[in-house]
């Protein structure tokens, strides 16, 4: 068999395979053997008739295409395996020549992960960033501790139903409707009045209402601008939902319940109720230590992000269009989920508000998609350069720590292996400062 390969642009390779007539005959015989069990020949049981009689019953073009398909699948897969290639997606296959008793020729154009040439000083880059932040002390202010205490205090508040008008500081449950939110359907919410994060004036309109009371009022609010970063985990207010017309400014609210919040006094008794704490001082010390752990983790991730960004900035790589397109679609799916979950509107309503088509919006993710892919490729190459490996035992150990929910175990293992691989790469980069 004669094989020729040619590099194309954007990490593509064109491979031409030419099988001799004898080599192709083996695939032809396999196709005939496979198809004979489905061909009925008088006087013979299925699959038992002589090949010559079976061949006469089958359309020549069908037999040739079956033989060609078998040859392509096996020859291509063997080539990929023997040459340690990592194709992205399926190959583009073109049959150049196919005929019984003749050589069989086909081409396969594949996209592979691109080569990444790391900067020679990548160790120095990592070392410099680690050392620059080595003396940075993680501190916690008294205000931060107090904020955490207030959060705990609210979580232990005594709730009492009240029939009096709602006041700021009360815990309220409401249903509200707006034509442009949740497709006009009723939305249920609950929050501390005055701290719910709604648009200015919305909660003021609820003050003075009693449980069971309904109210219709008008709010002047504008549609949100597209900002994928703003659609994170925080609950978004109706201000970030589309409107732009008078009807969309009308809200109908029903106050379902009002509860008075009686906050416990923050003292030693309060601390004892939080767990194994004898005094308020020990509770505050534990909270301070927890905040330090959280900040330390945040600082670690910040440093790692800076290291990867600095190294990636010195790398030139031609990203395959298929990879970039796939990553843009992943980012778009994330946006869709955040819009529907956090903003309580349909994605079509969101597109109308930002005056964009889905196709145009997808293109805005171009730079972010490229950045993510470049980071992935750089981490992968760093791991190869530093001989980073993740054993099956390490994967099994980590997977065993996962929750017992129903997962595709193989996908979970693959994901876990990637996480462990990246962690080891970063640990190696951090070790260069020692």
LUMKOLFI-75518 format. One line per field, with one value per residue (C-alpha): y, x, z; residue number from 1; residue in one letter. Coordinates in nm, 4 decimals, always signed. Example, Ala and Ser with C-alpha at 12.3 -4.5 7.8 and 13.67 -1.06 7.14 Angstrom:
2
c2 [-0.4500, -0.1060]
c1 [+1.2300, +1.3670]
c3 [+0.7800, +0.7140]
seq [1, 2]
type [A, S]
***
This chain:
434
c2 [+0.0000, +0.3451, +0.6294, +0.9964, +1.2790, +1.6532, +1.9271, +2.1794, +2.5057, +2.5255, +2.1929, +1.9817, +1.6877, +1.5286, +1.1608, +0.9636, +0.5853, +0.3564, -0.0126, -0.2682, -0.4768, -0.7724, -0.5686, -0.4395, -0.7932, -0.8906, -0.6145, -0.7172, -1.0760, -0.9503, -0.7412, -1.0398, -1.2630, -1.0014, -0.9499, -1.3168, -1.3870, -1.1406, -1.2808, -1.5573, -1.8172, -2.0990, -2.4367, -2.2951, -2.1856, -1.8160, -1.7639, -2.1087, -2.0386, -2.0234, -1.6745, -1.6791, -1.7345, -1.4719, -1.2170, -1.2637, -1.1708, -0.8515, -0.5240, -0.4708, -0.1091, -0.2117, -0.4721, -0.2278, +0.0426, -0.2097, -0.3176, +0.0439, +0.1384, -0.1539, -0.0679, +0.3019, +0.2306, -0.0209, +0.1395, +0.4854, +0.3718, +0.1668, +0.4677, +0.6995, +0.4483, +0.3662, +0.7360, +0.8472, +1.1057, +1.2800, +1.3655, +1.6148, +1.4922, +1.2681, +1.2716, +1.4050, +1.1000, +1.1055, +0.7913, +0.8573, +0.5161, +0.2007, -0.1029, -0.4781, -0.6145, -0.2676, -0.0583, +0.1250, +0.4911, +0.7295, +1.0471, +1.1486, +1.5073, +1.5212, +1.7996, +1.7327, +1.9147, +2.1790, +2.1784, +2.4246, +2.5705, +2.6786, +2.9753, +2.8603, +3.0704, +2.9303, +2.8131, +3.1636, +3.3110, +3.0822, +3.1407, +3.5206, +3.5277, +3.2883, +3.4844, +3.8196, +3.7075, +3.4963, +3.7717, +3.8706, +3.8193, +3.6931, +3.9065, +3.9234, +4.2443, +4.2719, +4.3953, +4.0714, +3.8660, +4.0820, +4.0371, +3.6591, +3.6806, +3.8812, +3.6161, +3.3488, +3.5697, +3.5968, +3.2217, +3.1695, +3.4379, +3.3558, +3.3941, +3.4972, +3.5471, +3.8957, +4.0521, +4.4064, +4.5970, +4.4804, +4.6778, +4.6756, +4.3981, +4.1631, +3.8335, +3.8341, +3.5845, +3.7279, +3.6328, +3.8879, +3.9125, +4.1174, +4.0666, +4.0350, +3.8156, +3.4374, +3.4721, +3.6675, +3.3795, +3.4298, +3.4244, +3.3275, +3.4795, +3.5370, +3.7696, +4.0129, +4.3284, +4.5964, +4.3420, +4.1473, +4.3136, +4.4217, +4.7385, +5.0671, +5.1319, +4.7756, +4.6798, +5.0239, +4.9517, +4.6412, +4.8269, +4.8804, +4.5855, +4.3117, +3.9362, +3.8421, +4.1919, +4.2542, +4.5639, +4.6878, +4.9512, +5.0885, +5.0794, +5.2634, +5.0119, +4.9381, +4.6180, +4.4766, +4.4956, +4.1683, +4.0768, +3.7072, +3.7744, +3.9394, +3.6223, +3.4371, +3.2711, +3.5762, +3.6163, +3.8841, +4.1358, +4.2192, +4.5170, +4.2779, +4.1515, +4.2941, +4.5639, +4.8869, +4.9544, +5.0808, +4.7446, +4.5826, +4.8350, +4.7215, +4.4850, +4.2944, +4.1781, +3.9609, +3.9482, +3.5843, +3.6178, +3.8503, +3.7265, +3.9317, +3.8456, +3.8451, +3.8304, +3.6578, +3.8544, +3.7790, +3.6612, +3.3521, +3.1711, +3.2378, +3.0947, +2.7767, +2.7233, +2.7252, +2.4094, +2.3213, +2.6776, +2.7841, +3.1577, +3.4179, +3.4695, +3.1071, +3.1300, +3.4465, +3.2857, +2.9852, +3.2130, +3.4096, +3.0891, +2.9856, +3.3201, +3.2872, +2.9411, +3.0806, +3.3778, +3.1540, +2.9371, +3.2458, +3.3744, +3.0365, +3.0351, +3.3977, +3.3136, +3.0091, +3.2122, +3.4744, +3.2118, +3.0481, +3.3846, +3.5015, +3.1784, +3.1645, +3.5238, +3.4121, +3.1203, +3.1401, +2.8649, +2.8253, +2.7063, +2.4711, +2.6369, +2.3305, +2.3552, +2.7267, +2.6783, +2.3987, +2.6129, +2.9063, +2.6793, +2.5639, +2.9252, +2.9968, +2.7044, +2.8368, +3.1770, +3.0230, +2.8336, +3.1424, +3.3568, +3.1146, +3.0257, +3.3643, +3.6134, +3.4097, +3.4883, +3.2879, +3.3146, +3.4499, +3.7364, +3.7992, +3.8150, +4.0617, +4.2791, +4.2972, +4.3280, +4.0426, +3.7178, +3.3981, +3.3735, +3.7266, +3.6702, +3.3494, +3.5455, +3.7677, +3.4616, +3.4328, +3.5799, +3.3998, +3.0681, +3.1194, +3.2114, +2.8997, +2.6695, +2.8247, +2.7757, +2.4137, +2.3462, +2.5218, +2.3232, +2.0043, +2.0825, +2.1815, +1.8452, +1.6639, +1.8661, +1.7916, +1.4245, +1.4640, +1.1468, +1.0507, +0.6849, +0.4810, +0.4333, +0.8110, +0.8487, +0.5638, +0.7128, +1.0546, +0.9164, +0.7179, +1.0495, +1.1721, +1.1711, +0.8546, +1.0225, +0.8579, +0.9476, +0.8110, +0.6562, +0.6659, +1.0325, +1.1038, +0.9244, +1.1174, +1.4477, +1.3566, +1.2592, +1.6012, +1.7798, +1.5800, +1.6364, +2.0147, +2.0165, +1.8309, +2.0696, +2.3737, +2.2086, +2.1506, +2.5144, +2.6268, +2.4027, +2.6048, +2.8790, +2.6420]
c1 [+0.0000, +0.1254, +0.0515, +0.1252, +0.0447, +0.0407, +0.0026, -0.2694, -0.3593, -0.5186, -0.3878, -0.5318, -0.3590, -0.4543, -0.3620, -0.3825, -0.4081, -0.3523, -0.4217, -0.3017, -0.5660, -0.4634, -0.5044, -0.8430, -0.9530, -0.9360, -1.1818, -1.3986, -1.4090, -1.4988, -1.7842, -1.9121, -1.8975, -2.0831, -2.3569, -2.4127, -2.5989, -2.8664, -2.9011, -3.1470, -3.0278, -3.2645, -3.1519, -2.9195, -2.9634, -2.8824, -2.5062, -2.4283, -2.4461, -2.1215, -1.9719, -2.0096, -2.3877, -2.4232, -2.2234, -2.4593, -2.7516, -2.5946, -2.5743, -2.2064, -2.2095, -2.3512, -2.0804, -1.8081, -1.9315, -1.9444, -1.5883, -1.4741, -1.6351, -1.4673, -1.1300, -1.1550, -1.2526, -0.9775, -0.6948, -0.7650, -0.7947, -0.4733, -0.2873, -0.4091, -0.3084, +0.0317, +0.1210, -0.0111, -0.2395, -0.5164, -0.7882, -1.0591, -1.3945, -1.4498, -1.2303, -1.3488, -1.3171, -1.3191, -1.3076, -1.0712, -1.0781, -1.2741, -1.3196, -1.2943, -0.9553, -0.7957, -0.6086, -0.8332, -0.7499, -0.9052, -0.8093, -0.8850, -0.8565, -0.8293, -0.7985, -0.5487, -0.4511, -0.2004, +0.1633, +0.2473, +0.5962, +0.6500, +0.8736, +1.2129, +1.1791, +0.8444, +1.0039, +1.1357, +0.7912, +0.6342, +0.9141, +0.8875, +0.5108, +0.5297, +0.8113, +0.6414, +0.3445, +0.5411, +0.5525, +0.1909, +0.0131, -0.3449, -0.5339, -0.8896, -1.0493, -1.2849, -1.5503, -1.5281, -1.5735, -1.8689, -2.0313, -2.0019, -2.1466, -2.4429, -2.5054, -2.5096, -2.7308, -2.9911, -2.9791, -3.0775, -3.3468, -3.6812, -3.9576, -4.3064, -4.6010, -4.7466, -5.0703, -4.9420, -4.8127, -4.4767, -4.1711, -3.8139, -3.6319, -3.9318, -3.9048, -4.1633, -4.2898, -4.4372, -4.5752, -4.5217, -4.6066, -4.4659, -4.5306, -4.1615, -4.0522, -4.0937, -4.3151, -4.5678, -4.6233, -4.6265, -4.2881, -4.2538, -3.9779, -3.8835, -3.6328, -3.5653, -3.7533, -3.5004, -3.2259, -3.3772, -3.1684, -3.4615, -3.4676, -3.4893, -3.8419, -3.9702, -3.9363, -4.0485, -4.3796, -4.4230, -4.3660, -4.7037, -4.8760, -5.0383, -5.0362, -5.2902, -5.2941, -5.2389, -5.0961, -5.0329, -4.7676, -4.5427, -4.1625, -3.9313, -3.6662, -3.4569, -3.3477, -3.0106, -2.7093, -2.5440, -2.2781, -2.2054, -1.9848, -2.2753, -2.4802, -2.2960, -2.4310, -2.5964, -2.9727, -3.0604, -3.3308, -3.6191, -3.4105, -3.2084, -3.5112, -3.6238, -3.8866, -3.8570, -4.2307, -4.5027, -4.6766, -4.3519, -4.3179, -4.6331, -4.5907, -4.8599, -4.7534, -4.9310, -4.7862, -4.8202, -4.6824, -4.4958, -4.2732, -4.1047, -3.7399, -3.6168, -3.2394, -3.0597, -2.8035, -2.4475, -2.2837, -2.1321, -2.4669, -2.5073, -2.1578, -2.2396, -2.5411, -2.3148, -2.1300, -1.8302, -1.7536, -1.7307, -1.7243, -1.7870, -1.4107, -1.3544, -1.6362, -1.4875, -1.1422, -1.2829, -1.4604, -1.1413, -0.9512, -1.2215, -1.2003, -0.8206, -0.8537, -1.0986, -0.8758, -0.5690, -0.7446, -0.8533, -0.4942, -0.3657, -0.6103, -0.5216, -0.1493, -0.2130, -0.4260, -0.1527, +0.1151, -0.0924, -0.1808, +0.1838, +0.3084, +0.0183, +0.0925, +0.4298, +0.2834, +0.1705, -0.0640, -0.3035, -0.6272, -0.8462, -1.1733, -1.3699, -1.2305, -1.3041, -1.6570, -1.7214, -1.5975, -1.8131, -2.1164, -2.0307, -2.0126, -2.3442, -2.5106, -2.3771, -2.5280, -2.8647, -2.8762, -2.7864, -3.0445, -3.3301, -3.2274, -3.1187, -3.3216, -3.6429, -3.7002, -3.6780, -3.3643, -3.5726, -3.6849, -3.3243, -3.2185, -3.4992, -3.3857, -3.0224, -3.1248, -2.8995, -2.9361, -2.8018, -2.5470, -2.4180, -2.4066, -2.2087, -1.9413, -1.8868, -1.7402, -1.4590, -1.1813, -1.2914, -1.3105, -0.9624, -0.8245, -0.9671, -0.8435, -0.4990, -0.4788, -0.5847, -0.3204, -0.0470, -0.1264, -0.1287, +0.2106, +0.3574, +0.2480, +0.4148, +0.7350, +0.7470, +0.6469, +0.3257, +0.1201, -0.1999, -0.2299, -0.5480, -0.5142, -0.5149, -0.8258, -1.0030, -0.9165, -1.0513, -1.3660, -1.4385, -1.4644, -1.7405, -2.1033, -2.2977, -2.5300, -2.5850, -2.2965, -2.1603, -1.8639, -1.6345, -1.7071, -1.6507, -1.3167, -1.2085, -1.3087, -1.1329, -0.8184, -0.8149, -0.8583, -0.5770, -0.3531, -0.4002, -0.3454, -0.0170, +0.0973, +0.0309, +0.2021, +0.5056, +0.5064, +0.4830, +0.7755, +1.0108, +1.0262, +1.1771]
c3 [+0.0000, -0.0922, +0.1522, +0.0998, +0.3400, +0.2854, +0.5466, +0.4795, +0.6529, +0.9991, +1.1317, +0.8541, +0.6861, +0.3552, +0.3349, +0.0115, +0.0408, -0.2580, -0.2005, -0.4522, -0.6306, -0.4114, -0.0919, -0.2008, -0.2941, +0.0744, +0.1615, -0.1329, -0.0039, +0.3445, +0.2013, +0.0047, +0.3141, +0.5172, +0.2605, +0.1672, +0.4920, +0.3764, +0.0237, -0.0576, -0.3099, -0.4043, -0.2750, -0.0083, +0.3504, +0.4244, +0.4251, +0.2792, -0.0955, -0.2981, -0.3314, -0.7085, -0.6913, -0.4173, -0.6163, -0.9108, -0.6843, -0.5493, -0.7402, -0.8303, -0.7098, -0.3694, -0.3236, -0.4273, -0.1865, +0.0999, +0.0187, -0.0104, +0.3209, +0.4956, +0.3442, +0.4402, +0.8012, +0.8669, +0.6704, +0.8133, +1.1755, +1.1507, +1.0067, +1.2851, +1.5523, +1.3996, +1.3637, +1.7050, +1.5482, +1.7425, +1.4916, +1.5777, +1.4560, +1.1570, +0.8435, +0.5097, +0.2865, -0.0922, -0.3084, -0.5990, -0.7708, -0.6992, -0.9266, -0.8805, -0.9783, -0.9635, -0.7061, -0.4616, -0.3993, -0.1475, +0.0361, +0.3939, +0.5137, +0.8911, +1.1445, +1.4224, +1.7380, +1.6319, +1.7344, +2.0101, +2.0435, +2.4017, +2.4829, +2.6033, +2.9201, +3.0373, +3.3617, +3.4300, +3.3584, +3.6175, +3.8675, +3.8404, +3.8987, +4.1946, +4.3588, +4.3040, +4.5082, +4.7578, +5.0178, +4.9787, +5.3078, +5.3119, +5.5612, +5.6883, +5.8115, +6.1065, +5.8635, +5.6646, +5.9805, +6.0840, +5.7427, +5.7805, +6.1310, +6.0030, +5.7389, +6.0104, +6.2245, +5.9469, +5.8874, +6.2544, +6.2606, +6.4240, +6.1647, +6.2730, +6.0390, +6.0656, +5.9402, +5.9634, +5.6573, +5.5259, +5.6356, +5.5197, +5.6992, +5.6806, +5.4942, +5.2149, +4.9575, +4.6395, +4.3002, +4.0265, +3.6587, +3.3757, +3.0080, +2.9233, +3.2140, +3.2065, +2.8979, +3.1046, +3.3470, +3.7221, +3.8958, +4.2610, +4.4730, +4.8363, +4.9992, +5.2785, +5.1838, +5.1034, +5.0288, +4.7373, +4.4690, +4.2508, +4.0443, +4.2250, +4.3448, +4.3015, +4.6672, +4.7821, +4.6075, +4.8255, +5.1526, +5.3215, +5.1500, +5.3571, +5.3019, +5.0328, +4.8850, +4.5125, +4.3521, +3.9971, +3.9429, +3.6725, +3.6781, +3.4420, +3.3441, +3.0357, +2.8619, +2.9516, +2.7263, +2.6312, +2.8821, +2.9213, +3.2247, +3.4062, +3.3866, +3.6573, +3.9658, +4.1246, +4.0979, +3.8431, +3.8904, +3.6551, +3.5445, +3.3348, +3.1459, +2.8110, +2.7762, +2.5862, +2.5645, +2.7963, +2.8397, +2.9516, +3.2359, +3.4169, +3.7119, +3.8963, +4.2426, +4.4967, +4.8481, +4.9559, +5.3088, +5.5425, +5.8224, +6.0874, +6.1311, +6.4892, +6.4786, +6.7663, +6.9621, +6.8580, +7.1784, +7.3392, +7.3438, +6.9729, +6.9116, +7.1073, +6.8820, +6.5767, +6.6755, +6.8867, +6.9981, +7.3624, +7.3026, +7.0356, +7.0127, +6.9054, +6.6499, +6.5014, +6.4908, +6.3055, +6.0578, +6.0056, +5.9308, +5.6833, +5.5030, +5.4859, +5.3276, +5.0715, +4.9907, +4.9665, +4.7104, +4.5157, +4.5147, +4.3961, +4.1054, +4.0232, +4.0067, +3.7932, +3.5581, +3.5264, +3.4600, +3.1876, +3.0339, +3.0269, +2.8711, +2.6233, +2.5231, +2.3872, +2.1924, +1.8331, +1.7256, +1.4355, +1.5900, +1.3842, +1.2881, +1.3957, +1.7485, +1.7733, +1.6391, +1.8887, +2.1785, +2.0670, +2.0676, +2.4200, +2.5354, +2.3646, +2.5435, +2.8747, +2.7964, +2.7078, +3.0364, +3.2388, +3.0621, +3.1228, +3.4787, +3.6139, +3.4128, +3.3926, +3.0249, +2.7056, +2.4966, +2.2081, +2.4328, +2.5289, +2.1637, +2.0986, +2.3889, +2.2805, +1.9141, +1.8033, +1.6149, +1.7667, +1.4859, +1.5476, +1.9212, +1.8742, +1.6891, +1.9941, +2.1678, +1.9123, +2.1315, +2.4465, +2.2594, +2.1156, +2.4591, +2.6197, +2.3449, +2.3480, +2.7236, +2.6856, +2.4203, +2.6173, +2.9333, +2.7291, +2.5755, +2.9131, +3.0483, +2.7606, +2.8019, +3.1757, +3.1356, +3.3332, +3.3577, +3.5381, +3.6334, +3.6241, +4.0000, +4.0564, +3.8431, +4.0229, +4.3624, +4.2676, +4.1046, +4.4200, +4.6086, +4.3793, +4.4796, +4.4101, +4.1628, +3.8281, +3.5974, +3.2768, +3.4551, +3.1522, +3.0904, +3.4582, +3.4447, +3.1362, +3.2956, +3.6207, +3.4330, +3.2654, +3.5990, +3.7607, +3.4581, +3.4722, +3.8490, +3.8063, +3.5330, +3.7531, +4.0494, +3.8278, +3.7161, +4.0785, +4.1722, +3.9492, +4.2155, +4.4724]
seq [1, 2, 3, 4, 5, 6, 7, 8, 9, 10, 11, 12, 13, 14, 15, 16, 17, 18, 19, 20, 21, 22, 23, 24, 25, 26, 27, 28, 29, 30, 31, 32, 33, 34, 35, 36, 37, 38, 39, 40, 41, 42, 43, 44, 45, 46, 47, 48, 49, 50, 51, 52, 53, 54, 55, 56, 57, 58, 59, 60, 61, 62, 63, 64, 65, 66, 67, 68, 69, 70, 71, 72, 73, 74, 75, 76, 77, 78, 79, 80, 81, 82, 83, 84, 85, 86, 87, 88, 89, 90, 91, 92, 93, 94, 95, 96, 97, 98, 99, 100, 101, 102, 103, 104, 105, 106, 107, 108, 109, 110, 111, 112, 113, 114, 115, 116, 117, 118, 119, 120, 121, 122, 123, 124, 125, 126, 127, 128, 129, 130, 131, 132, 133, 134, 135, 136, 137, 138, 139, 140, 141, 142, 143, 144, 145, 146, 147, 148, 149, 150, 151, 152, 153, 154, 155, 156, 157, 158, 159, 160, 161, 162, 163, 164, 165, 166, 167, 168, 169, 170, 171, 172, 173, 174, 175, 176, 177, 178, 179, 180, 181, 182, 183, 184, 185, 186, 187, 188, 189, 190, 191, 192, 193, 194, 195, 196, 197, 198, 199, 200, 201, 202, 203, 204, 205, 206, 207, 208, 209, 210, 211, 212, 213, 214, 215, 216, 217, 218, 219, 220, 221, 222, 223, 224, 225, 226, 227, 228, 229, 230, 231, 232, 233, 234, 235, 236, 237, 238, 239, 240, 241, 242, 243, 244, 245, 246, 247, 248, 249, 250, 251, 252, 253, 254, 255, 256, 257, 258, 259, 260, 261, 262, 263, 264, 265, 266, 267, 268, 269, 270, 271, 272, 273, 274, 275, 276, 277, 278, 279, 280, 281, 282, 283, 284, 285, 286, 287, 288, 289, 290, 291, 292, 293, 294, 295, 296, 297, 298, 299, 300, 301, 302, 303, 304, 305, 306, 307, 308, 309, 310, 311, 312, 313, 314, 315, 316, 317, 318, 319, 320, 321, 322, 323, 324, 325, 326, 327, 328, 329, 330, 331, 332, 333, 334, 335, 336, 337, 338, 339, 340, 341, 342, 343, 344, 345, 346, 347, 348, 349, 350, 351, 352, 353, 354, 355, 356, 357, 358, 359, 360, 361, 362, 363, 364, 365, 366, 367, 368, 369, 370, 371, 372, 373, 374, 375, 376, 377, 378, 379, 380, 381, 382, 383, 384, 385, 386, 387, 388, 389, 390, 391, 392, 393, 394, 395, 396, 397, 398, 399, 400, 401, 402, 403, 404, 405, 406, 407, 408, 409, 410, 411, 412, 413, 414, 415, 416, 417, 418, 419, 420, 421, 422, 423, 424, 425, 426, 427, 428, 429, 430, 431, 432, 433, 434]
type [X, X, X, X, X, X, X, X, X, X, X, X, X, X, X, X, X, X, X, X, X, X, X, X, X, X, X, X, X, X, X, X, X, X, X, X, X, X, X, X, X, X, X, X, X, X, X, X, X, X, X, X, X, X, X, X, X, X, X, X, X, X, X, X, X, X, X, X, X, X, X, X, X, X, X, X, X, X, X, X, X, X, X, X, X, X, X, X, X, X, X, X, X, X, X, X, X, X, X, X, X, X, X, X, X, X, X, X, X, X, X, X, X, X, X, X, X, X, X, X, X, X, X, X, X, X, X, X, X, X, X, X, X, X, X, X, X, X, X, X, X, X, X, X, X, X, X, X, X, X, X, X, X, X, X, X, X, X, X, X, X, X, X, X, X, X, X, X, X, X, X, X, X, X, X, X, X, X, X, X, X, X, X, X, X, X, X, X, X, X, X, X, X, X, X, X, X, X, X, X, X, X, X, X, X, X, X, X, X, X, X, X, X, X, X, X, X, X, X, X, X, X, X, X, X, X, X, X, X, X, X, X, X, X, X, X, X, X, X, X, X, X, X, X, X, X, X, X, X, X, X, X, X, X, X, X, X, X, X, X, X, X, X, X, X, X, X, X, X, X, X, X, X, X, X, X, X, X, X, X, X, X, X, X, X, X, X, X, X, X, X, X, X, X, X, X, X, X, X, X, X, X, X, X, X, X, X, X, X, X, X, X, X, X, X, X, X, X, X, X, X, X, X, X, X, X, X, X, X, X, X, X, X, X, X, X, X, X, X, X, X, X, X, X, X, X, X, X, X, X, X, X, X, X, X, X, X, X, X, X, X, X, X, X, X, X, X, X, X, X, X, X, X, X, X, X, X, X, X, X, X, X, X, X, X, X, X, X, X, X, X, X, X, X, X, X, X, X, X, X, X, X, X, X, X, X, X, X, X, X, X, X, X, X, X, X, X, X, X, X, X, X, X, X, X, X, X, X, X, X, X, X, X, X]
***
